[in-house]
Amino acid sequence: MRPMHLMAALAAAMILTGPASAGERYETRQIAVPAAGLDLSTEAGIDILAARIDYAVKRMCGSDRRCRDGAWESTEWQVDRMIRKARAWRRLADERAAQLRACRERCSRPAAWYAPPPPPGGVTAVVVRN
């Protein structure tokens, strides 16, 4: 069971913020970095997100080092939260897959397919009324 659809539900975008360099004045700029569709429970997904963030930081800050540092810092808590959620969903999916493997055929059939338990005492009575 791949939780890719769960990853899409995690977050549509991260907000990247950074200071605008204008002397003593401090402004906040934001760029949405899409994270939907990435499996952040894997290193590959995390690497793709980091590349997207890096591209957004370069676009927003250019060569301003202070701006870049602030922008990267603003993403840390967001990325950490998204990774923790993704890994928790992955653990749940793995546990559920293990449960399904353990019970195999019995768990995949609807309850109506199971025969009812025999009546106590071994006597069966069928009453039909019109």
C-alpha positions as a Markdown table, in Angstrom:
| # | Residue | x | y | z |
|---|---|---|---|---|
| 1 | Met | 0.0 | 0.0 | 0.0 |
| 2 | Arg | 1.6 | 3.2 | -1.1 |
| 3 | Pro | 0.5 | 6.3 | 0.8 |
| 4 | Met | 1.1 | 8.7 | -2.1 |
| 5 | His | -2.6 | 9.9 | -2.0 |
| 6 | Leu | -2.0 | 10.6 | 1.7 |
| 7 | Met | 1.0 | 12.7 | 0.9 |
| 8 | Ala | -1.1 | 14.8 | -1.4 |
| 9 | Ala | -3.4 | 15.5 | 1.5 |
| 10 | Leu | -0.6 | 16.6 | 3.8 |
| 11 | Ala | 0.0 | 20.0 | 2.4 |
| 12 | Ala | -0.4 | 21.7 | -0.9 |
| 13 | Ala | 2.4 | 24.2 | -0.3 |
| 14 | Met | 4.9 | 25.5 | 2.1 |
| 15 | Ile | 5.3 | 29.2 | 2.7 |
| 16 | Leu | 8.8 | 30.5 | 2.3 |
| 17 | Thr | 9.5 | 33.8 | 3.9 |
| 18 | Gly | 12.5 | 36.0 | 3.8 |
| 19 | Pro | 13.5 | 39.6 | 4.6 |
| 20 | Ala | 13.6 | 42.1 | 1.8 |
| 21 | Ser | 17.0 | 43.9 | 1.9 |
| 22 | Ala | 16.3 | 47.6 | 2.2 |
| 23 | Gly | 18.6 | 49.0 | 4.8 |
| 24 | Glu | 17.0 | 49.0 | 8.3 |
| 25 | Arg | 13.5 | 48.3 | 6.9 |
| 26 | Tyr | 12.3 | 44.8 | 7.3 |
| 27 | Glu | 9.7 | 43.4 | 4.9 |
| 28 | Thr | 8.4 | 39.9 | 4.6 |
| 29 | Arg | 8.1 | 38.2 | 1.2 |
| 30 | Gln | 6.4 | 34.8 | 0.7 |
| 31 | Ile | 6.6 | 32.2 | -2.0 |
| 32 | Ala | 4.5 | 29.0 | -1.9 |
| 33 | Val | 6.6 | 25.9 | -2.5 |
| 34 | Pro | 4.5 | 22.9 | -3.7 |
| 35 | Ala | 4.9 | 19.8 | -1.6 |
| 36 | Ala | 1.8 | 17.9 | -2.7 |
| 37 | Gly | 2.5 | 14.5 | -4.3 |
| 38 | Leu | 5.9 | 14.1 | -2.7 |
| 39 | Asp | 6.5 | 11.1 | -0.4 |
| 40 | Leu | 8.3 | 12.9 | 2.4 |
| 41 | Ser | 8.8 | 9.7 | 4.3 |
| 42 | Thr | 11.6 | 8.9 | 1.9 |
| 43 | Glu | 15.0 | 10.6 | 1.3 |
| 44 | Ala | 14.1 | 11.0 | -2.4 |
| 45 | Gly | 11.0 | 13.0 | -1.5 |
| 46 | Ile | 12.9 | 15.1 | 1.0 |
| 47 | Asp | 15.6 | 15.8 | -1.6 |
| 48 | Ile | 13.1 | 17.0 | -4.2 |
| 49 | Leu | 11.4 | 19.3 | -1.6 |
| 50 | Ala | 14.9 | 20.7 | -0.7 |
| 51 | Ala | 15.6 | 21.4 | -4.3 |
| 52 | Arg | 12.3 | 23.2 | -4.7 |
| 53 | Ile | 13.0 | 25.3 | -1.6 |
| 54 | Asp | 16.4 | 26.1 | -2.9 |
| 55 | Tyr | 15.0 | 27.3 | -6.2 |
| 56 | Ala | 12.5 | 29.4 | -4.4 |
| 57 | Val | 15.1 | 30.9 | -2.1 |
| 58 | Lys | 17.3 | 31.8 | -5.0 |
| 59 | Arg | 14.4 | 33.4 | -6.9 |
| 60 | Met | 13.3 | 35.4 | -3.9 |
| 61 | Cys | 16.7 | 36.5 | -2.5 |
| 62 | Gly | 19.1 | 36.4 | -5.3 |
| 63 | Ser | 22.6 | 36.7 | -3.9 |
| 64 | Asp | 21.6 | 38.4 | -0.6 |
| 65 | Arg | 23.1 | 36.0 | 2.0 |
| 66 | Arg | 21.1 | 37.3 | 5.0 |
| 67 | Cys | 17.9 | 37.0 | 3.1 |
| 68 | Arg | 18.8 | 33.4 | 2.0 |
| 69 | Asp | 19.7 | 32.4 | 5.6 |
| 70 | Gly | 16.4 | 33.8 | 6.9 |
| 71 | Ala | 14.4 | 32.2 | 4.2 |
| 72 | Trp | 15.9 | 28.7 | 4.8 |
| 73 | Glu | 15.4 | 29.2 | 8.6 |
| 74 | Ser | 11.7 | 30.0 | 8.0 |
| 75 | Thr | 11.2 | 26.6 | 6.3 |
| 76 | Glu | 12.8 | 24.4 | 9.0 |
| 77 | Trp | 9.7 | 24.0 | 11.2 |
| 78 | Gln | 7.4 | 23.5 | 8.3 |
| 79 | Val | 9.6 | 20.9 | 6.7 |
| 80 | Asp | 10.1 | 19.1 | 10.0 |
| 81 | Arg | 6.4 | 19.0 | 10.6 |
| 82 | Met | 5.6 | 17.7 | 7.2 |
| 83 | Ile | 8.3 | 15.0 | 7.4 |
| 84 | Arg | 7.1 | 13.8 | 10.8 |
| 85 | Lys | 3.5 | 13.6 | 9.5 |
| 86 | Ala | 4.6 | 11.7 | 6.4 |
| 87 | Arg | 6.6 | 9.2 | 8.4 |
| 88 | Ala | 3.7 | 8.7 | 10.8 |
| 89 | Trp | 1.4 | 8.0 | 7.9 |
| 90 | Arg | 4.0 | 5.6 | 6.4 |
| 91 | Arg | 4.2 | 3.7 | 9.7 |
| 92 | Leu | 0.4 | 3.4 | 9.9 |
| 93 | Ala | 0.3 | 2.2 | 6.3 |
| 94 | Asp | 3.0 | -0.4 | 7.0 |
| 95 | Glu | 1.2 | -1.6 | 10.1 |
| 96 | Arg | -2.0 | -2.0 | 8.2 |
| 97 | Ala | -0.3 | -3.8 | 5.4 |
| 98 | Ala | 1.2 | -6.2 | 8.0 |
| 99 | Gln | -2.2 | -6.8 | 9.6 |
| 100 | Leu | -3.7 | -7.6 | 6.2 |
| 101 | Arg | -0.8 | -10.0 | 5.4 |
| 102 | Ala | -1.2 | -11.7 | 8.8 |
| 103 | Cys | -4.9 | -12.5 | 8.3 |
| 104 | Arg | -4.7 | -13.1 | 4.5 |
| 105 | Glu | -7.8 | -14.5 | 2.9 |
| 106 | Arg | -10.0 | -14.3 | 6.1 |
| 107 | Cys | -9.7 | -10.5 | 6.3 |
| 108 | Ser | -10.5 | -9.8 | 2.7 |
| 109 | Arg | -13.9 | -11.5 | 2.6 |
| 110 | Pro | -17.0 | -9.7 | 3.8 |
| 111 | Ala | -18.5 | -10.9 | 7.1 |
| 112 | Ala | -21.6 | -12.3 | 5.2 |
| 113 | Trp | -19.4 | -15.0 | 3.7 |
| 114 | Tyr | -18.7 | -16.6 | 7.0 |
| 115 | Ala | -21.1 | -19.4 | 8.0 |
| 116 | Pro | -23.1 | -18.7 | 11.2 |
| 117 | Pro | -22.0 | -20.6 | 14.3 |
| 118 | Pro | -23.9 | -23.8 | 14.9 |
| 119 | Pro | -26.8 | -23.6 | 17.4 |
| 120 | Pro | -26.1 | -24.8 | 20.9 |
| 121 | Gly | -27.0 | -28.5 | 21.5 |
| 122 | Gly | -26.7 | -29.5 | 17.9 |
| 123 | Val | -30.5 | -29.2 | 17.2 |
| 124 | Thr | -31.6 | -27.1 | 14.2 |
| 125 | Ala | -35.2 | -25.9 | 13.9 |
| 126 | Val | -36.4 | -24.0 | 10.9 |
| 127 | Val | -39.8 | -22.3 | 11.1 |
| 128 | Val | -41.4 | -20.8 | 8.0 |
| 129 | Arg | -44.5 | -18.7 | 8.2 |
| 130 | Asn | -46.6 | -17.2 | 5.6 |
